[in-house]
């Protein structure tokens, strides 16, 4: 079993740092992962390990890859007048999940008039079993959890209820992309359990030697867009460094739009962001500005200790959970990358078969709306901007050399336009696209040949 799948097991808050450090040590000391794993590495589907982590008006970022101005969000309709028949005949809220973190977050809390039952299924079989349960019409299921890349499939299905028609969903404190991604046909059908902003994690020693500074603001200005990113990569190459250990993580950093590979008719379609990633990756790889060491390979893991790379695309939990277990902890910092992106969020949905809708909503309100479930060190980011600011704004992390990352995380979350694909087909198509484009990036095919192969496989 790949290491990243193993790390999905168990409670994230209790085990993440231990598993991550062990996994990294494994590839560092024994080379238990291959130097170059092929394909998209299913971290798009099931990332490193399970994610659990003044009133402002929610505004929408521009969808441009580099523009960060904001606009008013679309109307999402009334949220406080139920238009469905509320069924509260049950006495238990049954929750299906592939992670035990939802149980940990609730910490024994139960809604006023119902008990809570948890059904945890191993991630390898979770979605097939979930589909079977939903389609069978048998058994109790009130709430279920899905990851970021499966969200489009389920919110567009007939197996979920509009959360905003069961209770009042106050969106004023939520980040814009979370509302956008969870809304289908003018209804809010899911809400994120926690947020995982994508960042550029860089080594302070390499930054000082190669760039003359390790200040996050200064480093960010040098990689503020993809042209600047490539220019900086060329500059540090002359000093003996490379930019990143791979180009596959970079695909995620091209923002959620890159993963939208299906048109309105359900046919495969390659968007401009995805093509720009392929060209940027080819330029960097063939110029020796990055390597081809996929995540969890020994080459990737050695990047934490060998001072070969400026940094890597990562997210809040890698900076805050994985680094403390490494010898280089404290010699790192985070900044916003060329694009704002989400690494992977988990989402909570109410089943259309729920017989305890009101208490299911109470669970979701506690987990996903009021922002009360967090840890004082800021490792869990709630979808509540004021709560996040008040509890984490002044938190300094030793693993990041004393940096207070709240400002970086908040900027990224405020700038994300979308985190998900637009179709349930996009998950497999993203996998196929990166796999076929790797042939182009590494010089083994032309762009035309790689695209033809993608369209052939993506039918």
Buried (B, 14 or more C-beta within 10 A) or exposed (E): EBBBBBBBBBBBBEBBBEBBBBBBBBBBEEBBBBBBBEEBBBBBBBBBBBBBBEEEEBEBBEEEBEEBEBEEBEEBBEBEEEEEEBBBEBEBBBBBBBBBBBBBBBEEEBBEEBEBEBBBBEBBEBBEBBBEBBEEEEEBBBBBBBBBBBBBBBBBBEBBBBBBBBBEBBBEBBBBBBBBBBBBEEBBBBBBBBBBBBBBBBBBEBBEBBBEBBBBEEBBEBBBBBEBBBEBBBBBBEEEBBBBBBBBBBBBBBBBBBBBBBEEEEEBBBBEBBBBBBBBBBBBBEEEBBBBBBBBBBBBBBBBBBBBBBBBBBBBBBBBBBBBBBEBBBBBBBBBBBBBBBBBBBBBBBBBBBBBBBBBBBBBBBBBBBBBBBBEEBBBBBBBBBBBBEBBEEBEBEBBBEBBBBBBBBBBBBBBBBBBBBBBBBBBBBBBBBBBBBBBBBEEBEBEEBBEBBBEBBE
